[in-house]
Amino acid sequence: MDSVLWTPRFAAVYFLAAALLLILFLAIDASLVIAAPLLLMSVGLGTAVLIHNRKRHPVR
């Protein structure tokens, strides 16, 4: 699991979850105030995973 190829997959899961959450809340016409913390958390976790991977495996 300490492979360079796994990290983009984990980050993609977080970004996909954020996108699906946004689509769901827009589809049911709910307030985005409720979804905003979850969206920010998912995008933040995906970004953190990518940054953490870049520090461990620098681009050659």
mmJSON file of the N, C-alpha and C atoms, coordinates in Angstrom:
{"data_MODEL":{"atom_site":{
"group_PDB":["ATOM","ATOM","ATOM","ATOM","ATOM","ATOM","ATOM","ATOM","ATOM","ATOM","ATOM","ATOM","ATOM","ATOM","ATOM","ATOM","ATOM","ATOM","ATOM","ATOM","ATOM","ATOM","ATOM","ATOM","ATOM","ATOM","ATOM","ATOM","ATOM","ATOM","ATOM","ATOM","ATOM","ATOM","ATOM","ATOM","ATOM","ATOM","ATOM","ATOM","ATOM","ATOM","ATOM","ATOM","ATOM","ATOM","ATOM","ATOM","ATOM","ATOM","ATOM","ATOM","ATOM","ATOM","ATOM","ATOM","ATOM","ATOM","ATOM","ATOM","ATOM","ATOM","ATOM","ATOM","ATOM","ATOM","ATOM","ATOM","ATOM","ATOM","ATOM","ATOM","ATOM","ATOM","ATOM","ATOM","ATOM","ATOM","ATOM","ATOM","ATOM","ATOM","ATOM","ATOM","ATOM","ATOM","ATOM","ATOM","ATOM","ATOM","ATOM","ATOM","ATOM","ATOM","ATOM","ATOM","ATOM","ATOM","ATOM","ATOM","ATOM","ATOM","ATOM","ATOM","ATOM","ATOM","ATOM","ATOM","ATOM","ATOM","ATOM","ATOM","ATOM","ATOM","ATOM","ATOM","ATOM","ATOM","ATOM","ATOM","ATOM","ATOM","ATOM","ATOM","ATOM","ATOM","ATOM","ATOM","ATOM","ATOM","ATOM","ATOM","ATOM","ATOM","ATOM","ATOM","ATOM","ATOM","ATOM","ATOM","ATOM","ATOM","ATOM","ATOM","ATOM","ATOM","ATOM","ATOM","ATOM","ATOM","ATOM","ATOM","ATOM","ATOM","ATOM","ATOM","ATOM","ATOM","ATOM","ATOM","ATOM","ATOM","ATOM","ATOM","ATOM","ATOM","ATOM","ATOM","ATOM","ATOM","ATOM","ATOM","ATOM","ATOM","ATOM","ATOM","ATOM","ATOM","ATOM","ATOM"],
"id":[1,2,3,4,5,6,7,8,9,10,11,12,13,14,15,16,17,18,19,20,21,22,23,24,25,26,27,28,29,30,31,32,33,34,35,36,37,38,39,40,41,42,43,44,45,46,47,48,49,50,51,52,53,54,55,56,57,58,59,60,61,62,63,64,65,66,67,68,69,70,71,72,73,74,75,76,77,78,79,80,81,82,83,84,85,86,87,88,89,90,91,92,93,94,95,96,97,98,99,100,101,102,103,104,105,106,107,108,109,110,111,112,113,114,115,116,117,118,119,120,121,122,123,124,125,126,127,128,129,130,131,132,133,134,135,136,137,138,139,140,141,142,143,144,145,146,147,148,149,150,151,152,153,154,155,156,157,158,159,160,161,162,163,164,165,166,167,168,169,170,171,172,173,174,175,176,177,178,179,180],
"type_symbol":["N","C","C","N","C","C","N","C","C","N","C","C","N","C","C","N","C","C","N","C","C","N","C","C","N","C","C","N","C","C","N","C","C","N","C","C","N","C","C","N","C","C","N","C","C","N","C","C","N","C","C","N","C","C","N","C","C","N","C","C","N","C","C","N","C","C","N","C","C","N","C","C","N","C","C","N","C","C","N","C","C","N","C","C","N","C","C","N","C","C","N","C","C","N","C","C","N","C","C","N","C","C","N","C","C","N","C","C","N","C","C","N","C","C","N","C","C","N","C","C","N","C","C","N","C","C","N","C","C","N","C","C","N","C","C","N","C","C","N","C","C","N","C","C","N","C","C","N","C","C","N","C","C","N","C","C","N","C","C","N","C","C","N","C","C","N","C","C","N","C","C","N","C","C","N","C","C","N","C","C"],
"label_atom_id":["N","CA","C","N","CA","C","N","CA","C","N","CA","C","N","CA","C","N","CA","C","N","CA","C","N","CA","C","N","CA","C","N","CA","C","N","CA","C","N","CA","C","N","CA","C","N","CA","C","N","CA","C","N","CA","C","N","CA","C","N","CA","C","N","CA","C","N","CA","C","N","CA","C","N","CA","C","N","CA","C","N","CA","C","N","CA","C","N","CA","C","N","CA","C","N","CA","C","N","CA","C","N","CA","C","N","CA","C","N","CA","C","N","CA","C","N","CA","C","N","CA","C","N","CA","C","N","CA","C","N","CA","C","N","CA","C","N","CA","C","N","CA","C","N","CA","C","N","CA","C","N","CA","C","N","CA","C","N","CA","C","N","CA","C","N","CA","C","N","CA","C","N","CA","C","N","CA","C","N","CA","C","N","CA","C","N","CA","C","N","CA","C","N","CA","C","N","CA","C","N","CA","C","N","CA","C","N","CA","C"],
"label_alt_id":[null,null,null,null,null,null,null,null,null,null,null,null,null,null,null,null,null,null,null,null,null,null,null,null,null,null,null,null,null,null,null,null,null,null,null,null,null,null,null,null,null,null,null,null,null,null,null,null,null,null,null,null,null,null,null,null,null,null,null,null,null,null,null,null,null,null,null,null,null,null,null,null,null,null,null,null,null,null,null,null,null,null,null,null,null,null,null,null,null,null,null,null,null,null,null,null,null,null,null,null,null,null,null,null,null,null,null,null,null,null,null,null,null,null,null,null,null,null,null,null,null,null,null,null,null,null,null,null,null,null,null,null,null,null,null,null,null,null,null,null,null,null,null,null,null,null,null,null,null,null,null,null,null,null,null,null,null,null,null,null,null,null,null,null,null,null,null,null,null,null,null,null,null,null,null,null,null,null,null,null],
"label_comp_id":["MET","MET","MET","ASP","ASP","ASP","SER","SER","SER","VAL","VAL","VAL","LEU","LEU","LEU","TRP","TRP","TRP","THR","THR","THR","PRO","PRO","PRO","ARG","ARG","ARG","PHE","PHE","PHE","ALA","ALA","ALA","ALA","ALA","ALA","VAL","VAL","VAL","TYR","TYR","TYR","PHE","PHE","PHE","LEU","LEU","LEU","ALA","ALA","ALA","ALA","ALA","ALA","ALA","ALA","ALA","LEU","LEU","LEU","LEU","LEU","LEU","LEU","LEU","LEU","ILE","ILE","ILE","LEU","LEU","LEU","PHE","PHE","PHE","LEU","LEU","LEU","ALA","ALA","ALA","ILE","ILE","ILE","ASP","ASP","ASP","ALA","ALA","ALA","SER","SER","SER","LEU","LEU","LEU","VAL","VAL","VAL","ILE","ILE","ILE","ALA","ALA","ALA","ALA","ALA","ALA","PRO","PRO","PRO","LEU","LEU","LEU","LEU","LEU","LEU","LEU","LEU","LEU","MET","MET","MET","SER","SER","SER","VAL","VAL","VAL","GLY","GLY","GLY","LEU","LEU","LEU","GLY","GLY","GLY","THR","THR","THR","ALA","ALA","ALA","VAL","VAL","VAL","LEU","LEU","LEU","ILE","ILE","ILE","HIS","HIS","HIS","ASN","ASN","ASN","ARG","ARG","ARG","LYS","LYS","LYS","ARG","ARG","ARG","HIS","HIS","HIS","PRO","PRO","PRO","VAL","VAL","VAL","ARG","ARG","ARG"],
"label_asym_id":["A","A","A","A","A","A","A","A","A","A","A","A","A","A","A","A","A","A","A","A","A","A","A","A","A","A","A","A","A","A","A","A","A","A","A","A","A","A","A","A","A","A","A","A","A","A","A","A","A","A","A","A","A","A","A","A","A","A","A","A","A","A","A","A","A","A","A","A","A","A","A","A","A","A","A","A","A","A","A","A","A","A","A","A","A","A","A","A","A","A","A","A","A","A","A","A","A","A","A","A","A","A","A","A","A","A","A","A","A","A","A","A","A","A","A","A","A","A","A","A","A","A","A","A","A","A","A","A","A","A","A","A","A","A","A","A","A","A","A","A","A","A","A","A","A","A","A","A","A","A","A","A","A","A","A","A","A","A","A","A","A","A","A","A","A","A","A","A","A","A","A","A","A","A","A","A","A","A","A","A"],
"label_entity_id":["1","1","1","1","1","1","1","1","1","1","1","1","1","1","1","1","1","1","1","1","1","1","1","1","1","1","1","1","1","1","1","1","1","1","1","1","1","1","1","1","1","1","1","1","1","1","1","1","1","1","1","1","1","1","1","1","1","1","1","1","1","1","1","1","1","1","1","1","1","1","1","1","1","1","1","1","1","1","1","1","1","1","1","1","1","1","1","1","1","1","1","1","1","1","1","1","1","1","1","1","1","1","1","1","1","1","1","1","1","1","1","1","1","1","1","1","1","1","1","1","1","1","1","1","1","1","1","1","1","1","1","1","1","1","1","1","1","1","1","1","1","1","1","1","1","1","1","1","1","1","1","1","1","1","1","1","1","1","1","1","1","1","1","1","1","1","1","1","1","1","1","1","1","1","1","1","1","1","1","1"],
"label_seq_id":[1,1,1,2,2,2,3,3,3,4,4,4,5,5,5,6,6,6,7,7,7,8,8,8,9,9,9,10,10,10,11,11,11,12,12,12,13,13,13,14,14,14,15,15,15,16,16,16,17,17,17,18,18,18,19,19,19,20,20,20,21,21,21,22,22,22,23,23,23,24,24,24,25,25,25,26,26,26,27,27,27,28,28,28,29,29,29,30,30,30,31,31,31,32,32,32,33,33,33,34,34,34,35,35,35,36,36,36,37,37,37,38,38,38,39,39,39,40,40,40,41,41,41,42,42,42,43,43,43,44,44,44,45,45,45,46,46,46,47,47,47,48,48,48,49,49,49,50,50,50,51,51,51,52,52,52,53,53,53,54,54,54,55,55,55,56,56,56,57,57,57,58,58,58,59,59,59,60,60,60],
"pdbx_PDB_ins_code":[null,null,null,null,null,null,null,null,null,null,null,null,null,null,null,null,null,null,null,null,null,null,null,null,null,null,null,null,null,null,null,null,null,null,null,null,null,null,null,null,null,null,null,null,null,null,null,null,null,null,null,null,null,null,null,null,null,null,null,null,null,null,null,null,null,null,null,null,null,null,null,null,null,null,null,null,null,null,null,null,null,null,null,null,null,null,null,null,null,null,null,null,null,null,null,null,null,null,null,null,null,null,null,null,null,null,null,null,null,null,null,null,null,null,null,null,null,null,null,null,null,null,null,null,null,null,null,null,null,null,null,null,null,null,null,null,null,null,null,null,null,null,null,null,null,null,null,null,null,null,null,null,null,null,null,null,null,null,null,null,null,null,null,null,null,null,null,null,null,null,null,null,null,null,null,null,null,null,null,null],
"Cartn_x":[0.817,0.0,0.859,2.168,3.046,3.526,2.642,2.983,2.547,3.23,2.877,1.506,1.126,-0.13,-1.356,-1.206,-2.36,-2.835,-1.928,-2.298,-3.292,-3.08,-4.094,-5.469,-5.5,-6.795,-7.502,-6.762,-7.372,-7.839,-7.026,-7.409,-8.638,-8.692,-9.838,-11.118,-11.027,-12.209,-12.742,-11.841,-12.281,-12.911,-12.283,-12.823,-14.148,-14.256,-15.502,-16.615,-16.28,-17.275,-17.769,-16.87,-17.274,-18.187,-17.852,-18.679,-20.057,-20.097,-21.389,-22.241,-21.601,-22.334,-22.933,-22.169,-22.67,-23.842,-23.715,-24.803,-26.042,-25.857,-26.988,-27.722,-26.972,-27.62,-28.287,-27.716,-28.373,-29.619,-29.576,-30.716,-31.915,-31.662,-32.791,-33.124,-32.434,-32.691,-32.538,-31.527,-31.25,-30.293,-30.205,-29.313,-27.863,-27.041,-25.626,-24.874,-25.522,-24.893,-24.648,-25.528,-25.372,-24.224,-24.124,-23.13,-21.75,-21.663,-20.385,-19.255,-19.469,-18.357,-17.914,-18.862,-18.499,-17.754,-18.183,-17.488,-16.064,-15.915,-14.579,-13.683,-14.248,-13.462,-13.01,-13.892,-13.534,-12.473,-12.646,-11.654,-10.334,-10.407,-9.194,-8.442,-9.16,-8.504,-7.863,-8.547,-7.963,-6.706,-6.733,-5.552,-4.429,-4.767,-3.745,-3.081,-3.861,-3.293,-2.302,-2.664,-1.758,-0.495,-0.625,0.546,1.444,0.846,1.634,2.396,1.751,2.418,3.576,3.408,4.46,5.694,5.497,6.63,7.364,6.633,7.256,7.888,7.296,7.788,7.964,9.094,9.28,9.283,8.817,8.797,10.228,10.543,11.924,12.119],
"Cartn_y":[-1.203,0.0,1.263,1.116,2.281,2.573,2.434,2.632,4.014,4.517,5.82,5.752,4.583,4.463,4.463,4.129,4.071,5.452,6.384,7.698,8.436,8.512,9.198,8.544,7.245,6.567,6.994,7.101,7.559,9.005,9.845,11.242,11.331,10.507,10.518,10.13,9.23,8.836,10.029,10.802,11.983,13.02,13.274,14.26,13.788,12.504,11.955,12.035,11.77,11.889,13.325,14.288,15.696,16.049,15.583,15.872,15.228,13.982,13.305,13.957,14.402,15.088,16.394,17.134,18.38,18.108,17.1,16.751,16.312,15.516,15.056,16.224,17.128,18.249,19.195,19.344,20.168,19.475,18.157,17.41,17.441,17.375,17.391,18.81,19.78,21.199,21.535,20.958,21.209,22.392,22.888,24.007,23.542,24.264,23.912,24.279,25.007,25.316,24.024,23.07,21.784,20.991,21.041,20.235,20.877,22.18,22.884,22.303,22.031,21.45,20.084,19.271,17.959,18.087,19.033,19.265,19.738,20.706,21.228,20.153,19.329,18.263,17.245,16.853,15.877,16.422,17.654,18.263,18.461,18.873,19.059,17.761,16.684,15.385,14.89,15.08,14.687,15.467,16.765,17.603,17.209,16.934,16.535,15.221,14.291,13.013,13.24,14.103,14.366,15.084,16.054,16.78,15.842,15.006,14.063,13.096,12.65,11.737,12.435,13.686,14.412,14.565,14.739,14.876,13.548,12.435,11.12,10.604,10.945,10.469,11.677,12.384,13.573,13.219,14.164,13.978,13.993,13.058,12.963,13.819],
"Cartn_z":[0.0,0.0,0.0,0.134,0.136,-1.286,-2.222,-3.624,-4.072,-5.067,-5.629,-6.293,-6.787,-7.516,-6.61,-5.339,-4.446,-4.037,-3.869,-3.349,-4.235,-5.554,-6.372,-6.283,-6.055,-5.919,-4.643,-3.541,-2.295,-2.425,-3.051,-3.244,-4.143,-5.175,-6.084,-5.361,-4.411,-3.635,-2.849,-2.233,-1.483,-2.41,-3.566,-4.498,-5.089,-5.37,-5.898,-4.857,-3.611,-2.536,-2.415,-2.543,-2.474,-3.64,-4.834,-6.005,-5.883,-5.434,-5.275,-4.194,-3.132,-2.071,-2.585,-3.376,-3.949,-4.881,-5.732,-6.652,-5.885,-4.846,-4.041,-3.393,-2.776,-2.104,-3.095,-4.287,-5.301,-5.841,-5.97,-6.507,-5.565,-4.265,-3.327,-2.873,-3.478,-3.212,-1.731,-1.116,0.3,0.431,1.621,1.891,1.851,1.117,1.031,2.299,3.196,4.485,5.261,5.094,5.77,5.138,3.814,3.105,3.062,3.274,3.117,3.975,5.264,6.039,5.517,5.081,4.538,3.215,2.378,1.114,1.355,2.246,2.543,3.144,3.997,4.612,3.561,2.663,1.635,0.687,0.247,-0.643,0.097,1.349,2.144,2.368,2.64,2.826,1.53,0.418,-0.868,-1.179,-0.914,-1.128,-0.183,1.063,2.039,1.642,1.121,0.68,-0.456,-1.406,-2.522,-2.069,-1.162,-0.657,0.138,0.964,1.765,0.858,-0.215,-1.145,-1.855,-2.214,-2.924,-2.041,-0.744,0.171,0.345,0.293,0.487,-0.795,-1.944,-3.241,-4.16,-4.063,-4.903,-6.394,-7.186,-8.638,-9.141,-10.004,-10.512,-11.722],
"occupancy":[1.0,1.0,1.0,1.0,1.0,1.0,1.0,1.0,1.0,1.0,1.0,1.0,1.0,1.0,1.0,1.0,1.0,1.0,1.0,1.0,1.0,1.0,1.0,1.0,1.0,1.0,1.0,1.0,1.0,1.0,1.0,1.0,1.0,1.0,1.0,1.0,1.0,1.0,1.0,1.0,1.0,1.0,1.0,1.0,1.0,1.0,1.0,1.0,1.0,1.0,1.0,1.0,1.0,1.0,1.0,1.0,1.0,1.0,1.0,1.0,1.0,1.0,1.0,1.0,1.0,1.0,1.0,1.0,1.0,1.0,1.0,1.0,1.0,1.0,1.0,1.0,1.0,1.0,1.0,1.0,1.0,1.0,1.0,1.0,1.0,1.0,1.0,1.0,1.0,1.0,1.0,1.0,1.0,1.0,1.0,1.0,1.0,1.0,1.0,1.0,1.0,1.0,1.0,1.0,1.0,1.0,1.0,1.0,1.0,1.0,1.0,1.0,1.0,1.0,1.0,1.0,1.0,1.0,1.0,1.0,1.0,1.0,1.0,1.0,1.0,1.0,1.0,1.0,1.0,1.0,1.0,1.0,1.0,1.0,1.0,1.0,1.0,1.0,1.0,1.0,1.0,1.0,1.0,1.0,1.0,1.0,1.0,1.0,1.0,1.0,1.0,1.0,1.0,1.0,1.0,1.0,1.0,1.0,1.0,1.0,1.0,1.0,1.0,1.0,1.0,1.0,1.0,1.0,1.0,1.0,1.0,1.0,1.0,1.0,1.0,1.0,1.0,1.0,1.0,1.0],
"B_iso_or_equiv":[0.0,0.0,0.0,0.0,0.0,0.0,0.0,0.0,0.0,0.0,0.0,0.0,0.0,0.0,0.0,0.0,0.0,0.0,0.0,0.0,0.0,0.0,0.0,0.0,0.0,0.0,0.0,0.0,0.0,0.0,0.0,0.0,0.0,0.0,0.0,0.0,0.0,0.0,0.0,0.0,0.0,0.0,0.0,0.0,0.0,0.0,0.0,0.0,0.0,0.0,0.0,0.0,0.0,0.0,0.0,0.0,0.0,0.0,0.0,0.0,0.0,0.0,0.0,0.0,0.0,0.0,0.0,0.0,0.0,0.0,0.0,0.0,0.0,0.0,0.0,0.0,0.0,0.0,0.0,0.0,0.0,0.0,0.0,0.0,0.0,0.0,0.0,0.0,0.0,0.0,0.0,0.0,0.0,0.0,0.0,0.0,0.0,0.0,0.0,0.0,0.0,0.0,0.0,0.0,0.0,0.0,0.0,0.0,0.0,0.0,0.0,0.0,0.0,0.0,0.0,0.0,0.0,0.0,0.0,0.0,0.0,0.0,0.0,0.0,0.0,0.0,0.0,0.0,0.0,0.0,0.0,0.0,0.0,0.0,0.0,0.0,0.0,0.0,0.0,0.0,0.0,0.0,0.0,0.0,0.0,0.0,0.0,0.0,0.0,0.0,0.0,0.0,0.0,0.0,0.0,0.0,0.0,0.0,0.0,0.0,0.0,0.0,0.0,0.0,0.0,0.0,0.0,0.0,0.0,0.0,0.0,0.0,0.0,0.0,0.0,0.0,0.0,0.0,0.0,0.0],
"pdbx_formal_charge":[null,null,null,null,null,null,null,null,null,null,null,null,null,null,null,null,null,null,null,null,null,null,null,null,null,null,null,null,null,null,null,null,null,null,null,null,null,null,null,null,null,null,null,null,null,null,null,null,null,null,null,null,null,null,null,null,null,null,null,null,null,null,null,null,null,null,null,null,null,null,null,null,null,null,null,null,null,null,null,null,null,null,null,null,null,null,null,null,null,null,null,null,null,null,null,null,null,null,null,null,null,null,null,null,null,null,null,null,null,null,null,null,null,null,null,null,null,null,null,null,null,null,null,null,null,null,null,null,null,null,null,null,null,null,null,null,null,null,null,null,null,null,null,null,null,null,null,null,null,null,null,null,null,null,null,null,null,null,null,null,null,null,null,null,null,null,null,null,null,null,null,null,null,null,null,null,null,null,null,null],
"auth_seq_id":[1,1,1,2,2,2,3,3,3,4,4,4,5,5,5,6,6,6,7,7,7,8,8,8,9,9,9,10,10,10,11,11,11,12,12,12,13,13,13,14,14,14,15,15,15,16,16,16,17,17,17,18,18,18,19,19,19,20,20,20,21,21,21,22,22,22,23,23,23,24,24,24,25,25,25,26,26,26,27,27,27,28,28,28,29,29,29,30,30,30,31,31,31,32,32,32,33,33,33,34,34,34,35,35,35,36,36,36,37,37,37,38,38,38,39,39,39,40,40,40,41,41,41,42,42,42,43,43,43,44,44,44,45,45,45,46,46,46,47,47,47,48,48,48,49,49,49,50,50,50,51,51,51,52,52,52,53,53,53,54,54,54,55,55,55,56,56,56,57,57,57,58,58,58,59,59,59,60,60,60],
"auth_comp_id":["MET","MET","MET","ASP","ASP","ASP","SER","SER","SER","VAL","VAL","VAL","LEU","LEU","LEU","TRP","TRP","TRP","THR","THR","THR","PRO","PRO","PRO","ARG","ARG","ARG","PHE","PHE","PHE","ALA","ALA","ALA","ALA","ALA","ALA","VAL","VAL","VAL","TYR","TYR","TYR","PHE","PHE","PHE","LEU","LEU","LEU","ALA","ALA","ALA","ALA","ALA","ALA","ALA","ALA","ALA","LEU","LEU","LEU","LEU","LEU","LEU","LEU","LEU","LEU","ILE","ILE","ILE","LEU","LEU","LEU","PHE","PHE","PHE","LEU","LEU","LEU","ALA","ALA","ALA","ILE","ILE","ILE","ASP","ASP","ASP","ALA","ALA","ALA","SER","SER","SER","LEU","LEU","LEU","VAL","VAL","VAL","ILE","ILE","ILE","ALA","ALA","ALA","ALA","ALA","ALA","PRO","PRO","PRO","LEU","LEU","LEU","LEU","LEU","LEU","LEU","LEU","LEU","MET","MET","MET","SER","SER","SER","VAL","VAL","VAL","GLY","GLY","GLY","LEU","LEU","LEU","GLY","GLY","GLY","THR","THR","THR","ALA","ALA","ALA","VAL","VAL","VAL","LEU","LEU","LEU","ILE","ILE","ILE","HIS","HIS","HIS","ASN","ASN","ASN","ARG","ARG","ARG","LYS","LYS","LYS","ARG","ARG","ARG","HIS","HIS","HIS","PRO","PRO","PRO","VAL","VAL","VAL","ARG","ARG","ARG"],
"auth_asym_id":["A","A","A","A","A","A","A","A","A","A","A","A","A","A","A","A","A","A","A","A","A","A","A","A","A","A","A","A","A","A","A","A","A","A","A","A","A","A","A","A","A","A","A","A","A","A","A","A","A","A","A","A","A","A","A","A","A","A","A","A","A","A","A","A","A","A","A","A","A","A","A","A","A","A","A","A","A","A","A","A","A","A","A","A","A","A","A","A","A","A","A","A","A","A","A","A","A","A","A","A","A","A","A","A","A","A","A","A","A","A","A","A","A","A","A","A","A","A","A","A","A","A","A","A","A","A","A","A","A","A","A","A","A","A","A","A","A","A","A","A","A","A","A","A","A","A","A","A","A","A","A","A","A","A","A","A","A","A","A","A","A","A","A","A","A","A","A","A","A","A","A","A","A","A","A","A","A","A","A","A"],
"auth_atom_id":["N","CA","C","N","CA","C","N","CA","C","N","CA","C","N","CA","C","N","CA","C","N","CA","C","N","CA","C","N","CA","C","N","CA","C","N","CA","C","N","CA","C","N","CA","C","N","CA","C","N","CA","C","N","CA","C","N","CA","C","N","CA","C","N","CA","C","N","CA","C","N","CA","C","N","CA","C","N","CA","C","N","CA","C","N","CA","C","N","CA","C","N","CA","C","N","CA","C","N","CA","C","N","CA","C","N","CA","C","N","CA","C","N","CA","C","N","CA","C","N","CA","C","N","CA","C","N","CA","C","N","CA","C","N","CA","C","N","CA","C","N","CA","C","N","CA","C","N","CA","C","N","CA","C","N","CA","C","N","CA","C","N","CA","C","N","CA","C","N","CA","C","N","CA","C","N","CA","C","N","CA","C","N","CA","C","N","CA","C","N","CA","C","N","CA","C","N","CA","C","N","CA","C","N","CA","C","N","CA","C"],
"pdbx_PDB_model_num":[1,1,1,1,1,1,1,1,1,1,1,1,1,1,1,1,1,1,1,1,1,1,1,1,1,1,1,1,1,1,1,1,1,1,1,1,1,1,1,1,1,1,1,1,1,1,1,1,1,1,1,1,1,1,1,1,1,1,1,1,1,1,1,1,1,1,1,1,1,1,1,1,1,1,1,1,1,1,1,1,1,1,1,1,1,1,1,1,1,1,1,1,1,1,1,1,1,1,1,1,1,1,1,1,1,1,1,1,1,1,1,1,1,1,1,1,1,1,1,1,1,1,1,1,1,1,1,1,1,1,1,1,1,1,1,1,1,1,1,1,1,1,1,1,1,1,1,1,1,1,1,1,1,1,1,1,1,1,1,1,1,1,1,1,1,1,1,1,1,1,1,1,1,1,1,1,1,1,1,1]
}}}
